[in-house]
Amino acid sequence: MSPVEERVASLETNVENLKEDISEIRSDVKEVHSRITTTTREIVEKIEDSTASIKHDATTQHQSLSDQMHKIDNRVGVLEKWRFMIVGGAIVLGYVIGHSDLFTKFFN
């Protein structure tokens, strides 16, 4: 075999090796792309699950606080009614004590 033929054969071998290497690289790139896609999908799903969980927890907490505020509002309403009754009774009692001479004249 002549030196030119040997060199051509060597170059052909190198080209074939490069083709195999390129094929492997393409396969690796496809695998990496697939893994990135899968990982991205999993991350998005976890974020959506976390968001749904946080939303549910916030809604539950808001409802609980709303219920507690409603109970407190009812209790304050009852206390305000009693306060007005006591103030009204004190006014009447003060009037009666202040006008006790009228009261004694009235019952005599």
For each residue, the residues with C-beta under 8 A, 3 or more apart:
1: 5 6 9
2: 5 6
3: 6 7
4: 7 8
5: 1 2 8 9
6: 1 2 3 9 10
7: 3 4 10 11
8: 4 5 11 12
9: 1 5 6 12 13
10: 6 7 13 14
11: 7 8 14 15
12: 8 9 15 16
13: 9 10 16 17
14: 10 11 17 18
15: 11 12 18 19
16: 12 13 19 20
17: 13 14 20 21
18: 14 15 21 22
19: 15 16 22 23
20: 16 17 23 24
21: 17 18 24 25
22: 18 19 25 26
23: 19 20 26 27
24: 20 21 27 28
25: 21 22 28 29
26: 22 23 29 30
27: 23 24 30 31
28: 24 25 31 32
29: 25 26 32 33
30: 26 27 33 34
31: 27 28 34 35
32: 28 29 35 36
33: 29 30 36 37
34: 30 31 37 38
35: 31 32 38 39
36: 32 33 39 40
37: 33 34 40 41
38: 34 35 41 42
39: 35 36 42 43
40: 36 37 43 44
41: 37 38 44 45
42: 38 39 45 46
43: 39 40 46 47
44: 40 41 47 48
45: 41 42 48 49
46: 42 43 49 50
47: 43 44 50 51
48: 44 45 51 52
49: 45 46 52 53
50: 46 47 53 54
51: 47 48 54 55
52: 48 49 55 56
53: 49 50 56 57
54: 50 51 57 58
55: 51 52 58 59
56: 52 53 59 60
57: 53 54 60 61
58: 54 55 61 62
59: 55 56 62 63
60: 56 57 63 64
61: 57 58 64 65
62: 58 59 65 66
63: 59 60 66 67
64: 60 61 67 68
65: 61 62 68 69
66: 62 63 69 70
67: 63 64 70 71
68: 64 65 71 72
69: 65 66 72 73
70: 66 67 73 74
71: 67 68 74 75
72: 68 69 75 76
73: 69 70 76 77
74: 70 71 77 78
75: 71 72 78 79
76: 72 73 79 80
77: 73 74 80 81
78: 74 75 81 82
79: 75 76 82 83
80: 76 77 83 84
81: 77 78 84 85
82: 78 79 85 86
83: 79 80 86 87
84: 80 81 87 88
85: 81 82 88 89
86: 82 83 89 90
87: 83 84 90 91
88: 84 85 91 92
89: 85 86 92 93
90: 86 87 93 94
91: 87 88 94 95
92: 88 89 95 96
93: 89 90 96 97
94: 90 91 97 98
95: 91 92 98 99
96: 92 93 99 100 103
97: 93 94 100
98: 94 95
99: 95 96 102 103
100: 96 97 103 104
101: 104 105
102: 99 105 106
103: 96 99 100 106 107
104: 100 101 107 108
105: 101 102 108
106: 102 103
107: 103 104
108: 104 105
